[in-house]
């Protein structure tokens, strides 16, 4: 529950609107109505308007979406390959490196930012004294994590992000009384 809204209830409503469809198509429809409309399109719209850009979403043409909703999942996901139809339609029109590349998603490029542009910022931030934060987390373990990431030995970007946000939270909300740790844990 978030602010009185039940996300499962949202999905359930769209799933029940499509009871005649197979389960995969029901899920795709619900995802289209909830996730795409309420998350991805909203982000693109907000960010493009903030920069005075007009964006178009050609794959969301109503006739195209209605047609693709009628295509059976066995054709949409042939050999467990996502975007099978789109890649097939673009074969010969787009270079193979475009049609064969992995899905990129909507993620912020944390890994390269932490490895290059924000490397010094992270070092400085985690060098600061935050008694409660470092009562819970071992400073040397965090330094090792940062070093492995910056050297390209591992991608710890999500761990680093979580630690950074938690440290910021501690910095802002941490009790001013030294040694006031609500639990006994070392990570």
TIVO-2410 file (N, C-alpha, C; in nm, 3 decimals):
# residues 187
REC num residu      c1      c2      c3 atome chaine
REC   1      X   0.084  -0.119   0.000     N      A
REC   1      X   0.000   0.000   0.000    CA      A
REC   1      X   0.088   0.125   0.000     C      A
REC   2      X   0.064   0.213  -0.091     N      A
REC   2      X   0.134   0.341  -0.096    CA      A
REC   2      X   0.027   0.449  -0.107     C      A
REC   3      X   0.023   0.534  -0.007     N      A
REC   3      X  -0.074   0.644  -0.004    CA      A
REC   3      X  -0.216   0.596  -0.035     C      A
REC   4      X  -0.256   0.488   0.028     N      A
REC   4      X  -0.392   0.439   0.013    CA      A
REC   4      X  -0.421   0.365  -0.117     C      A
REC   5      X  -0.319   0.342  -0.198     N      A
REC   5      X  -0.339   0.272  -0.325    CA      A
REC   5      X  -0.277   0.133  -0.315     C      A
REC   6      X  -0.349   0.037  -0.361     N      A
REC   6      X  -0.301  -0.101  -0.361    CA      A
REC   6      X  -0.261  -0.135  -0.504     C      A
REC   7      X  -0.130  -0.150  -0.528     N      A
REC   7      X  -0.082  -0.174  -0.664    CA      A
REC   7      X  -0.136  -0.304  -0.721     C      A
REC   8      X  -0.152  -0.406  -0.637     N      A
REC   8      X  -0.207  -0.532  -0.687    CA      A
REC   8      X  -0.349  -0.512  -0.737     C      A
REC   9      X  -0.423  -0.428  -0.667     N      A
REC   9      X  -0.562  -0.400  -0.706    CA      A
REC   9      X  -0.566  -0.336  -0.845     C      A
REC  10      X  -0.471  -0.248  -0.872     N      A
REC  10      X  -0.462  -0.186  -1.005    CA      A
REC  10      X  -0.442  -0.292  -1.113     C      A
REC  11      X  -0.346  -0.379  -1.091     N      A
REC  11      X  -0.318  -0.485  -1.187    CA      A
REC  11      X  -0.438  -0.579  -1.198     C      A
REC  12      X  -0.497  -0.613  -1.085     N      A
REC  12      X  -0.609  -0.707  -1.084    CA      A
REC  12      X  -0.724  -0.655  -1.169     C      A
REC  13      X  -0.750  -0.525  -1.161     N      A
REC  13      X  -0.859  -0.465  -1.241    CA      A
REC  13      X  -0.832  -0.485  -1.390     C      A
REC  14      X  -0.709  -0.462  -1.434     N      A
REC  14      X  -0.677  -0.477  -1.576    CA      A
REC  14      X  -0.670  -0.623  -1.618     C      A
REC  15      X  -0.628  -0.710  -1.527     N      A
REC  15      X  -0.628  -0.854  -1.558    CA      A
REC  15      X  -0.771  -0.903  -1.577     C      A
REC  16      X  -0.862  -0.856  -1.494     N      A
REC  16      X  -1.000  -0.903  -1.506    CA      A
REC  16      X  -1.069  -0.843  -1.629     C      A
REC  17      X  -1.020  -0.730  -1.681     N      A
REC  17      X  -1.076  -0.673  -1.804    CA      A
REC  17      X  -1.046  -0.761  -1.925     C      A
REC  18      X  -0.949  -0.850  -1.912     N      A
REC  18      X  -0.901  -0.929  -2.026    CA      A
REC  18      X  -0.913  -1.080  -2.001     C      A
REC  19      X  -1.015  -1.122  -1.928     N      A
REC  19      X  -1.028  -1.263  -1.890    CA      A
REC  19      X  -1.030  -1.359  -2.007     C      A
REC  20      X  -1.073  -1.314  -2.124     N      A
REC  20      X  -1.082  -1.402  -2.241    CA      A
REC  20      X  -0.946  -1.430  -2.304     C      A
REC  21      X  -0.847  -1.349  -2.269     N      A
REC  21      X  -0.714  -1.366  -2.326    CA      A
REC  21      X  -0.634  -1.468  -2.247     C      A
REC  22      X  -0.527  -1.520  -2.308     N      A
REC  22      X  -0.437  -1.609  -2.236    CA      A
REC  22      X  -0.363  -1.528  -2.130     C      A
REC  23      X  -0.303  -1.596  -2.033     N      A
REC  23      X  -0.242  -1.529  -1.919    CA      A
REC  23      X  -0.129  -1.434  -1.960     C      A
REC  24      X  -0.046  -1.473  -2.055     N      A
REC  24      X   0.064  -1.387  -2.100    CA      A
REC  24      X   0.009  -1.257  -2.158     C      A
REC  25      X  -0.093  -1.267  -2.241     N      A
REC  25      X  -0.153  -1.146  -2.300    CA      A
REC  25      X  -0.220  -1.060  -2.194     C      A
REC  26      X  -0.281  -1.124  -2.094     N      A
REC  26      X  -0.340  -1.048  -1.983    CA      A
REC  26      X  -0.232  -0.966  -1.912     C      A
REC  27      X  -0.119  -1.032  -1.885     N      A
REC  27      X  -0.009  -0.964  -1.815    CA      A
REC  27      X   0.048  -0.850  -1.899     C      A
REC  28      X   0.063  -0.873  -2.029     N      A
REC  28      X   0.114  -0.768  -2.117    CA      A
REC  28      X   0.019  -0.648  -2.120     C      A
REC  29      X  -0.110  -0.676  -2.124     N      A
REC  29      X  -0.209  -0.569  -2.125    CA      A
REC  29      X  -0.205  -0.490  -1.993     C      A
REC  30      X  -0.202  -0.562  -1.882     N      A
REC  30      X  -0.198  -0.496  -1.751    CA      A
REC  30      X  -0.070  -0.413  -1.738     C      A
REC  31      X   0.041  -0.466  -1.787     N      A
REC  31      X   0.168  -0.394  -1.783    CA      A
REC  31      X   0.160  -0.267  -1.868     C      A
REC  32      X   0.098  -0.278  -1.983     N      A
REC  32      X   0.080  -0.163  -2.072    CA      A
REC  32      X  -0.001  -0.054  -2.002     C      A
REC  33      X  -0.107  -0.094  -1.934     N      A
REC  33      X  -0.198   0.002  -1.868    CA      A
REC  33      X  -0.139   0.060  -1.739     C      A
REC  34      X  -0.065  -0.020  -1.663     N      A
REC  34      X  -0.017   0.025  -1.533    CA      A
REC  34      X   0.128   0.075  -1.540     C      A
REC  35      X   0.220  -0.013  -1.576     N      A
REC  35      X   0.363   0.021  -1.571    CA      A
REC  35      X   0.402   0.121  -1.679     C      A
REC  36      X   0.365   0.092  -1.802     N      A
REC  36      X   0.405   0.180  -1.912    CA      A
REC  36      X   0.340   0.318  -1.898     C      A
REC  37      X   0.208   0.318  -1.878     N      A
REC  37      X   0.136   0.446  -1.870    CA      A
REC  37      X   0.169   0.522  -1.742     C      A
REC  38      X   0.179   0.451  -1.630     N      A
REC  38      X   0.198   0.518  -1.502    CA      A
REC  38      X   0.342   0.544  -1.464     C      A
REC  39      X   0.437   0.485  -1.536     N      A
REC  39      X   0.577   0.500  -1.499    CA      A
REC  39      X   0.662   0.550  -1.616     C      A
REC  40      X   0.684   0.464  -1.714     N      A
REC  40      X   0.778   0.496  -1.822    CA      A
REC  40      X   0.734   0.617  -1.905     C      A
REC  41      X   0.609   0.618  -1.950     N      A
REC  41      X   0.564   0.729  -2.033    CA      A
REC  41      X   0.561   0.860  -1.953     C      A
REC  42      X   0.526   0.848  -1.828     N      A
REC  42      X   0.523   0.967  -1.741    CA      A
REC  42      X   0.663   1.027  -1.728     C      A
REC  43      X   0.764   0.941  -1.710     N      A
REC  43      X   0.902   0.990  -1.697    CA      A
REC  43      X   0.948   1.059  -1.825     C      A
REC  44      X   0.924   0.995  -1.938     N      A
REC  44      X   0.966   1.053  -2.066    CA      A
REC  44      X   0.895   1.186  -2.088     C      A
REC  45      X   0.766   1.191  -2.061     N      A
REC  45      X   0.689   1.312  -2.082    CA      A
REC  45      X   0.739   1.425  -1.992     C      A
REC  46      X   0.759   1.396  -1.864     N      A
REC  46      X   0.805   1.499  -1.769    CA      A
REC  46      X   0.942   1.553  -1.807     C      A
REC  47      X   1.035   1.462  -1.836     N      A
REC  47      X   1.171   1.506  -1.868    CA      A
REC  47      X   1.179   1.578  -2.002     C      A
REC  48      X   1.103   1.532  -2.101     N      A
REC  48      X   1.109   1.600  -2.231    CA      A
REC  48      X   1.046   1.739  -2.221     C      A
REC  49      X   0.934   1.750  -2.149     N      A
REC  49      X   0.871   1.882  -2.132    CA      A
REC  49      X   0.962   1.976  -2.054     C      A
REC  50      X   1.034   1.925  -1.957     N      A
REC  50      X   1.125   2.008  -1.877    CA      A
REC  50      X   1.235   2.070  -1.963     C      A
REC  51      X   1.262   2.008  -2.078     N      A
REC  51      X   1.367   2.056  -2.167    CA      A
REC  51      X   1.311   2.105  -2.301     C      A
REC  52      X   1.182   2.135  -2.302     N      A
REC  52      X   1.113   2.187  -2.421    CA      A
REC  52      X   1.129   2.096  -2.542     C      A
REC  53      X   1.122   1.966  -2.518     N      A
REC  53      X   1.130   1.870  -2.628    CA      A
REC  53      X   0.995   1.804  -2.650     C      A
REC  54      X   0.964   1.778  -2.774     N      A
REC  54      X   0.841   1.706  -2.808    CA      A
REC  54      X   0.882   1.564  -2.844     C      A
REC  55      X   0.824   1.466  -2.779     N      A
REC  55      X   0.860   1.327  -2.806    CA      A
REC  55      X   0.742   1.253  -2.868     C      A
REC  56      X   0.773   1.149  -2.940     N      A
REC  56      X   0.672   1.063  -3.003    CA      A
REC  56      X   0.702   0.919  -2.964     C      A
REC  57      X   0.598   0.838  -2.958     N      A
REC  57      X   0.612   0.697  -2.923    CA      A
REC  57      X   0.546   0.616  -3.034     C      A
REC  58      X   0.618   0.594  -3.146     N      A
REC  58      X   0.555   0.531  -3.262    CA      A
REC  58      X   0.505   0.389  -3.239     C      A
REC  59      X   0.569   0.315  -3.150     N      A
REC  59      X   0.525   0.178  -3.126    CA      A
REC  59      X   0.398   0.172  -3.044     C      A
REC  60      X   0.350   0.286  -2.997     N      A
REC  60      X   0.225   0.288  -2.921    CA      A
REC  60      X   0.109   0.341  -3.004     C      A
REC  61      X   0.124   0.337  -3.135     N      A
REC  61      X   0.013   0.370  -3.224    CA      A
REC  61      X  -0.103   0.276  -3.190     C      A
REC  62      X  -0.222   0.328  -3.174     N      A
REC  62      X  -0.335   0.247  -3.127    CA      A
REC  62      X  -0.362   0.127  -3.217     C      A
REC  63      X  -0.360   0.147  -3.348     N      A
REC  63      X  -0.387   0.035  -3.440    CA      A
REC  63      X  -0.279  -0.072  -3.426     C      A
REC  64      X  -0.153  -0.031  -3.411     N      A
REC  64      X  -0.043  -0.126  -3.396    CA      A
REC  64      X  -0.057  -0.204  -3.265     C      A
REC  65      X  -0.088  -0.135  -3.156     N      A
REC  65      X  -0.104  -0.201  -3.027    CA      A
REC  65      X  -0.220  -0.300  -3.032     C      A
REC  66      X  -0.333  -0.259  -3.089     N      A
REC  66      X  -0.449  -0.348  -3.100    CA      A
REC  66      X  -0.415  -0.472  -3.184     C      A
REC  67      X  -0.341  -0.452  -3.292     N      A
REC  67      X  -0.301  -0.566  -3.375    CA      A
REC  67      X  -0.211  -0.660  -3.296     C      A
REC  68      X  -0.111  -0.604  -3.228     N      A
REC  68      X  -0.016  -0.687  -3.154    CA      A
REC  68      X  -0.080  -0.757  -3.035     C      A
REC  69      X  -0.187  -0.700  -2.980     N      A
REC  69      X  -0.258  -0.768  -2.871    CA      A
REC  69      X  -0.327  -0.894  -2.922     C      A
REC  70      X  -0.355  -0.901  -3.052     N      A
REC  70      X  -0.420  -1.019  -3.109    CA      A
REC  70      X  -0.319  -1.126  -3.153     C      A
REC  71      X  -0.192  -1.091  -3.158     N      A
REC  71      X  -0.087  -1.187  -3.197    CA      A
REC  71      X  -0.063  -1.281  -3.080     C      A
REC  72      X  -0.065  -1.412  -3.103     N      A
REC  72      X  -0.044  -1.507  -2.992    CA      A
REC  72      X   0.097  -1.496  -2.933     C      A
REC  73      X   0.109  -1.520  -2.801     N      A
REC  73      X   0.240  -1.512  -2.735    CA      A
REC  73      X   0.345  -1.604  -2.798     C      A
REC  74      X   0.303  -1.716  -2.854     N      A
REC  74      X   0.400  -1.808  -2.915    CA      A
REC  74      X   0.471  -1.743  -3.033     C      A
REC  75      X   0.407  -1.644  -3.095     N      A
REC  75      X   0.469  -1.572  -3.206    CA      A
REC  75      X   0.550  -1.453  -3.152     C      A
REC  76      X   0.499  -1.389  -3.047     N      A
REC  76      X   0.569  -1.273  -2.990    CA      A
REC  76      X   0.702  -1.311  -2.926     C      A
REC  77      X   0.705  -1.427  -2.862     N      A
REC  77      X   0.824  -1.468  -2.787    CA      A
REC  77      X   0.883  -1.597  -2.842     C      A
REC  78      X   0.898  -1.607  -2.969     N      A
REC  78      X   0.950  -1.729  -3.031    CA      A
REC  78      X   1.092  -1.756  -2.980     C      A
REC  79      X   1.117  -1.882  -2.942     N      A
REC  79      X   1.247  -1.924  -2.888    CA      A
REC  79      X   1.290  -1.839  -2.768     C      A
REC  80      X   1.194  -1.794  -2.690     N      A
REC  80      X   1.220  -1.712  -2.569    CA      A
REC  80      X   1.294  -1.583  -2.601     C      A
REC  81      X   1.283  -1.535  -2.724     N      A
REC  81      X   1.351  -1.412  -2.765    CA      A
REC  81      X   1.253  -1.297  -2.755     C      A
REC  82      X   1.285  -1.198  -2.672     N      A
REC  82      X   1.198  -1.081  -2.663    CA      A
REC  82      X   1.212  -0.998  -2.789     C      A
REC  83      X   1.107  -0.927  -2.822     N      A
REC  83      X   1.102  -0.841  -2.942    CA      A
REC  83      X   1.128  -0.919  -3.070     C      A
REC  84      X   1.085  -1.044  -3.072     N      A
REC  84      X   1.108  -1.131  -3.187    CA      A
REC  84      X   1.049  -1.070  -3.315     C      A
REC  85      X   0.924  -1.024  -3.309     N      A
REC  85      X   0.858  -0.968  -3.428    CA      A
REC  85      X   0.927  -0.839  -3.474     C      A
REC  86      X   0.959  -0.753  -3.381     N      A
REC  86      X   1.023  -0.626  -3.416    CA      A
REC  86      X   1.160  -0.651  -3.480     C      A
REC  87      X   1.237  -0.740  -3.422     N      A
REC  87      X   1.369  -0.770  -3.477    CA      A
REC  87      X   1.358  -0.833  -3.616     C      A
REC  88      X   1.258  -0.920  -3.632     N      A
REC  88      X   1.236  -0.981  -3.763    CA      A
REC  88      X   1.194  -0.878  -3.867     C      A
REC  89      X   1.108  -0.786  -3.828     N      A
REC  89      X   1.062  -0.682  -3.921    CA      A
REC  89      X   1.175  -0.587  -3.961     C      A
REC  90      X   1.270  -0.567  -3.871     N      A
REC  90      X   1.379  -0.473  -3.898    CA      A
REC  90      X   1.502  -0.539  -3.961     C      A
REC  91      X   1.497  -0.674  -3.973     N      A
REC  91      X   1.611  -0.746  -4.032    CA      A
REC  91      X   1.636  -0.694  -4.174     C      A
REC  92      X   1.761  -0.659  -4.199     N      A
REC  92      X   1.797  -0.606  -4.329    CA      A
REC  92      X   1.779  -0.455  -4.339     C      A
REC  93      X   1.701  -0.395  -4.249     N      A
REC  93      X   1.682  -0.250  -4.249    CA      A
REC  93      X   1.772  -0.180  -4.149     C      A
REC  94      X   1.801  -0.252  -4.041     N      A
REC  94      X   1.890  -0.198  -3.938    CA      A
REC  94      X   2.014  -0.287  -3.927     C      A
REC  95      X   2.128  -0.231  -3.890     N      A
REC  95      X   2.248  -0.313  -3.874    CA      A
REC  95      X   2.229  -0.418  -3.764     C      A
REC  96      X   2.296  -0.531  -3.778     N      A
REC  96      X   2.283  -0.640  -3.682    CA      A
REC  96      X   2.321  -0.597  -3.540     C      A
REC  97      X   2.420  -0.508  -3.527     N      A
REC  97      X   2.459  -0.463  -3.393    CA      A
REC  97      X   2.346  -0.388  -3.322     C      A
REC  98      X   2.251  -0.335  -3.397     N      A
REC  98      X   2.134  -0.270  -3.338    CA      A
REC  98      X   2.030  -0.374  -3.299     C      A
REC  99      X   1.998  -0.465  -3.390     N      A
REC  99      X   1.893  -0.564  -3.362    CA      A
REC  99      X   1.938  -0.674  -3.267     C      A
REC 100      X   2.070  -0.695  -3.254     N      A
REC 100      X   2.119  -0.804  -3.169    CA      A
REC 100      X   2.161  -0.758  -3.030     C      A
REC 101      X   2.165  -0.628  -3.007     N      A
REC 101      X   2.214  -0.583  -2.876    CA      A
REC 101      X   2.112  -0.613  -2.766     C      A
REC 102      X   2.164  -0.621  -2.645     N      A
REC 102      X   2.081  -0.652  -2.529    CA      A
REC 102      X   1.989  -0.535  -2.496     C      A
REC 103      X   1.880  -0.566  -2.432     N      A
REC 103      X   1.786  -0.465  -2.389    CA      A
REC 103      X   1.854  -0.375  -2.286     C      A
REC 104      X   1.835  -0.244  -2.300     N      A
REC 104      X   1.903  -0.149  -2.212    CA      A
REC 104      X   1.818  -0.108  -2.093     C      A
REC 105      X   1.690  -0.101  -2.108     N      A
REC 105      X   1.604  -0.062  -1.996    CA      A
REC 105      X   1.609   0.087  -1.968     C      A
REC 106      X   1.561   0.122  -1.851     N      A
REC 106      X   1.546   0.263  -1.814    CA      A
REC 106      X   1.637   0.300  -1.698     C      A
REC 107      X   1.745   0.230  -1.679     N      A
REC 107      X   1.829   0.251  -1.563    CA      A
REC 107      X   1.920   0.372  -1.578     C      A
REC 108      X   1.947   0.434  -1.468     N      A
REC 108      X   2.046   0.541  -1.462    CA      A
REC 108      X   2.182   0.473  -1.471     C      A
REC 109      X   2.276   0.529  -1.546     N      A
REC 109      X   2.408   0.464  -1.563    CA      A
REC 109      X   2.498   0.480  -1.440     C      A
REC 110      X   2.455   0.418  -1.331     N      A
REC 110      X   2.530   0.430  -1.206    CA      A
REC 110      X   2.672   0.375  -1.217     C      A
REC 111      X   2.686   0.260  -1.280     N      A
REC 111      X   2.818   0.195  -1.285    CA      A
REC 111      X   2.926   0.288  -1.341     C      A
REC 112      X   2.908   0.346  -1.461     N      A
REC 112      X   3.014   0.436  -1.509    CA      A
REC 112      X   3.024   0.565  -1.429     C      A
REC 113      X   2.914   0.617  -1.380     N      A
REC 113      X   2.922   0.739  -1.298    CA      A
REC 113      X   3.007   0.714  -1.174     C      A
REC 114      X   2.979   0.602  -1.105     N      A
REC 114      X   3.054   0.572  -0.983    CA      A
REC 114      X   3.199   0.537  -1.015     C      A
REC 115      X   3.223   0.483  -1.132     N      A
REC 115      X   3.359   0.443  -1.168    CA      A
REC 115      X   3.443   0.563  -1.211     C      A
REC 116      X   3.380   0.665  -1.269     N      A
REC 116      X   3.456   0.778  -1.323    CA      A
REC 116      X   3.415   0.912  -1.263     C      A
REC 117      X   3.305   0.966  -1.308     N      A
REC 117      X   3.267   1.103  -1.272    CA      A
REC 117      X   3.245   1.124  -1.122     C      A
REC 118      X   3.188   1.027  -1.053     N      A
REC 118      X   3.157   1.043  -0.911    CA      A
REC 118      X   3.252   0.967  -0.819     C      A
REC 119      X   3.359   0.917  -0.874     N      A
REC 119      X   3.454   0.838  -0.796    CA      A
REC 119      X   3.509   0.916  -0.676     C      A
REC 120      X   3.556   1.037  -0.702     N      A
REC 120      X   3.612   1.119  -0.594    CA      A
REC 120      X   3.504   1.157  -0.493     C      A
REC 121      X   3.386   1.189  -0.540     N      A
REC 121      X   3.275   1.223  -0.451    CA      A
REC 121      X   3.247   1.108  -0.355     C      A
REC 122      X   3.243   0.985  -0.407     N      A
REC 122      X   3.218   0.868  -0.323    CA      A
REC 122      X   3.327   0.850  -0.219     C      A
REC 123      X   3.453   0.865  -0.262     N      A
REC 123      X   3.566   0.853  -0.167    CA      A
REC 123      X   3.551   0.953  -0.053     C      A
REC 124      X   3.520   1.077  -0.088     N      A
REC 124      X   3.505   1.181   0.013    CA      A
REC 124      X   3.385   1.154   0.103     C      A
REC 125      X   3.275   1.114   0.043     N      A
REC 125      X   3.152   1.090   0.120    CA      A
REC 125      X   3.171   0.977   0.219     C      A
REC 126      X   3.235   0.869   0.176     N      A
REC 126      X   3.253   0.755   0.266    CA      A
REC 126      X   3.374   0.772   0.358     C      A
REC 127      X   3.452   0.878   0.338     N      A
REC 127      X   3.562   0.907   0.430    CA      A
REC 127      X   3.512   0.991   0.548     C      A
REC 128      X   3.397   1.056   0.529     N      A
REC 128      X   3.341   1.138   0.636    CA      A
REC 128      X   3.306   1.052   0.756     C      A
REC 129      X   3.311   1.114   0.870     N      A
REC 129      X   3.274   1.041   0.992    CA      A
REC 129      X   3.122   1.045   1.007     C      A
REC 130      X   3.064   0.929   1.012     N      A
REC 130      X   2.922   0.915   1.039    CA      A
REC 130      X   2.912   0.802   1.139     C      A
REC 131      X   2.922   0.836   1.265     N      A
REC 131      X   2.941   0.735   1.369    CA      A
REC 131      X   2.838   0.623   1.364     C      A
REC 132      X   2.711   0.656   1.352     N      A
REC 132      X   2.610   0.551   1.352    CA      A
REC 132      X   2.622   0.463   1.227     C      A
REC 133      X   2.645   0.525   1.112     N      A
REC 133      X   2.660   0.448   0.988    CA      A
REC 133      X   2.776   0.350   1.000     C      A
REC 134      X   2.890   0.397   1.051     N      A
REC 134      X   3.007   0.310   1.062    CA      A
REC 134      X   3.007   0.223   1.187     C      A
REC 135      X   2.909   0.243   1.274     N      A
REC 135      X   2.886   0.146   1.382    CA      A
REC 135      X   2.817   0.022   1.325     C      A
REC 136      X   2.749   0.039   1.214     N      A
REC 136      X   2.676  -0.071   1.151    CA      A
REC 136      X   2.757  -0.133   1.037     C      A
REC 137      X   2.819  -0.049   0.955     N      A
REC 137      X   2.894  -0.098   0.838    CA      A
REC 137      X   3.044  -0.082   0.860     C      A
REC 138      X   3.119  -0.178   0.813     N      A
REC 138      X   3.265  -0.173   0.826    CA      A
REC 138      X   3.323  -0.084   0.717     C      A
REC 139      X   3.394   0.018   0.760     N      A
REC 139      X   3.453   0.115   0.667    CA      A
REC 139      X   3.544   0.046   0.565     C      A
REC 140      X   3.625  -0.051   0.611     N      A
REC 140      X   3.717  -0.119   0.519    CA      A
REC 140      X   3.642  -0.200   0.413     C      A
REC 141      X   3.528  -0.258   0.452     N      A
REC 141      X   3.450  -0.335   0.355    CA      A
REC 141      X   3.392  -0.242   0.248     C      A
REC 142      X   3.350  -0.125   0.289     N      A
REC 142      X   3.296  -0.027   0.192    CA      A
REC 142      X   3.408   0.024   0.102     C      A
REC 143      X   3.524   0.051   0.159     N      A
REC 143      X   3.638   0.095   0.078    CA      A
REC 143      X   3.677  -0.012  -0.024     C      A
REC 144      X   3.674  -0.139   0.019     N      A
REC 144      X   3.706  -0.249  -0.073    CA      A
REC 144      X   3.603  -0.255  -0.186     C      A
REC 145      X   3.477  -0.239  -0.152     N      A
REC 145      X   3.369  -0.238  -0.251    CA      A
REC 145      X   3.391  -0.126  -0.354     C      A
REC 146      X   3.424  -0.006  -0.306     N      A
REC 146      X   3.449   0.107  -0.395    CA      A
REC 146      X   3.570   0.082  -0.484     C      A
REC 147      X   3.674   0.024  -0.426     N      A
REC 147      X   3.796  -0.002  -0.502    CA      A
REC 147      X   3.772  -0.107  -0.612     C      A
REC 148      X   3.704  -0.216  -0.576     N      A
REC 148      X   3.672  -0.320  -0.675    CA      A
REC 148      X   3.589  -0.262  -0.789     C      A
REC 149      X   3.495  -0.176  -0.753     N      A
REC 149      X   3.409  -0.116  -0.856    CA      A
REC 149      X   3.490  -0.021  -0.945     C      A
REC 150      X   3.568   0.067  -0.883     N      A
REC 150      X   3.642   0.165  -0.963    CA      A
REC 150      X   3.749   0.101  -1.051     C      A
REC 151      X   3.803  -0.015  -1.009     N      A
REC 151      X   3.903  -0.085  -1.090    CA      A
REC 151      X   3.838  -0.173  -1.197     C      A
REC 152      X   3.706  -0.182  -1.197     N      A
REC 152      X   3.636  -0.263  -1.296    CA      A
REC 152      X   3.638  -0.412  -1.265     C      A
REC 153      X   3.676  -0.448  -1.143     N      A
REC 153      X   3.679  -0.590  -1.105    CA      A
REC 153      X   3.538  -0.645  -1.084     C      A
REC 154      X   3.446  -0.556  -1.046     N      A
REC 154      X   3.307  -0.596  -1.022    CA      A
REC 154      X   3.218  -0.475  -1.040     C      A
REC 155      X   3.090  -0.500  -1.064     N      A
REC 155      X   2.993  -0.393  -1.072    CA      A
REC 155      X   2.914  -0.392  -0.941     C      A
REC 156      X   2.950  -0.303  -0.852     N      A
REC 156      X   2.883  -0.291  -0.722    CA      A
REC 156      X   2.793  -0.168  -0.718     C      A
REC 157      X   2.752  -0.119  -0.835     N      A
REC 157      X   2.681   0.009  -0.840    CA      A
REC 157      X   2.554   0.011  -0.756     C      A
REC 158      X   2.475  -0.096  -0.756     N      A
REC 158      X   2.352  -0.095  -0.678    CA      A
REC 158      X   2.380  -0.102  -0.527     C      A
REC 159      X   2.484  -0.175  -0.490     N      A
REC 159      X   2.523  -0.179  -0.348    CA      A
REC 159      X   2.573  -0.041  -0.304     C      A
REC 160      X   2.656   0.019  -0.388     N      A
REC 160      X   2.711   0.151  -0.356    CA      A
REC 160      X   2.598   0.253  -0.346     C      A
REC 161      X   2.504   0.247  -0.439     N      A
REC 161      X   2.390   0.339  -0.437    CA      A
REC 161      X   2.312   0.324  -0.305     C      A
REC 162      X   2.283   0.202  -0.268     N      A
REC 162      X   2.210   0.177  -0.144    CA      A
REC 162      X   2.284   0.229  -0.023     C      A
REC 163      X   2.414   0.205  -0.018     N      A
REC 163      X   2.496   0.253   0.094    CA      A
REC 163      X   2.503   0.406   0.096     C      A
REC 164      X   2.515   0.466  -0.020     N      A
REC 164      X   2.522   0.611  -0.029    CA      A
REC 164      X   2.393   0.676   0.020     C      A
REC 165      X   2.280   0.623  -0.024     N      A
REC 165      X   2.151   0.678   0.019    CA      A
REC 165      X   2.131   0.657   0.168     C      A
REC 166      X   2.168   0.539   0.217     N      A
REC 166      X   2.155   0.512   0.360    CA      A
REC 166      X   2.245   0.604   0.441     C      A
REC 167      X   2.368   0.627   0.393     N      A
REC 167      X   2.457   0.716   0.465    CA      A
REC 167      X   2.404   0.858   0.465     C      A
REC 168      X   2.346   0.902   0.354     N      A
REC 168      X   2.285   1.035   0.349    CA      A
REC 168      X   2.170   1.044   0.449     C      A
REC 169      X   2.093   0.937   0.457     N      A
REC 169      X   1.982   0.934   0.552    CA      A
REC 169      X   2.035   0.945   0.694     C      A
REC 170      X   2.138   0.867   0.726     N      A
REC 170      X   2.198   0.873   0.860    CA      A
REC 170      X   2.253   1.013   0.887     C      A
REC 171      X   2.317   1.071   0.788     N      A
REC 171      X   2.376   1.204   0.805    CA      A
REC 171      X   2.268   1.306   0.840     C      A
REC 172      X   2.153   1.289   0.780     N      A
REC 172      X   2.045   1.384   0.803    CA      A
REC 172      X   1.967   1.355   0.931     C      A
REC 173      X   1.942   1.226   0.958     N      A
REC 173      X   1.855   1.189   1.069    CA      A
REC 173      X   1.925   1.129   1.190     C      A
REC 174      X   2.052   1.101   1.180     N      A
REC 174      X   2.122   1.028   1.287    CA      A
REC 174      X   2.106   1.097   1.421     C      A
REC 175      X   2.083   1.017   1.524     N      A
REC 175      X   2.075   1.077   1.658    CA      A
REC 175      X   2.206   1.147   1.692     C      A
REC 176      X   2.198   1.257   1.760     N      A
REC 176      X   2.317   1.335   1.794    CA      A
REC 176      X   2.393   1.277   1.913     C      A
REC 177      X   2.337   1.175   1.977     N      A
REC 177      X   2.401   1.113   2.092    CA      A
REC 177      X   2.492   1.001   2.042     C      A
REC 178      X   2.620   1.009   2.069     N      A
REC 178      X   2.717   0.909   2.022    CA      A
REC 178      X   2.686   0.773   2.083     C      A
REC 179      X   2.701   0.670   2.003     N      A
REC 179      X   2.684   0.533   2.050    CA      A
REC 179      X   2.540   0.487   2.062     C      A
REC 180      X   2.445   0.564   2.014     N      A
REC 180      X   2.304   0.527   2.024    CA      A
REC 180      X   2.265   0.441   1.903     C      A
REC 181      X   2.300   0.314   1.908     N      A
REC 181      X   2.273   0.221   1.798    CA      A
REC 181      X   2.153   0.136   1.838     C      A
REC 182      X   2.046   0.139   1.757     N      A
REC 182      X   1.925   0.067   1.794    CA      A
REC 182      X   1.936  -0.085   1.784     C      A
REC 183      X   2.042  -0.137   1.724     N      A
REC 183      X   2.059  -0.282   1.712    CA      A
REC 183      X   2.207  -0.314   1.698     C      A
REC 184      X   2.240  -0.441   1.717     N      A
REC 184      X   2.379  -0.483   1.715    CA      A
REC 184      X   2.405  -0.566   1.591     C      A
REC 185      X   2.458  -0.500   1.486     N      A
REC 185      X   2.478  -0.568   1.359    CA      A
REC 185      X   2.603  -0.515   1.291     C      A
REC 186      X   2.677  -0.600   1.227     N      A
REC 186      X   2.790  -0.559   1.143    CA      A
REC 186      X   2.771  -0.623   1.007     C      A
REC 187      X   2.783  -0.545   0.901     N      A
REC 187      X   2.764  -0.596   0.765    CA      A
REC 187      X   2.897  -0.590   0.692     C      A
***
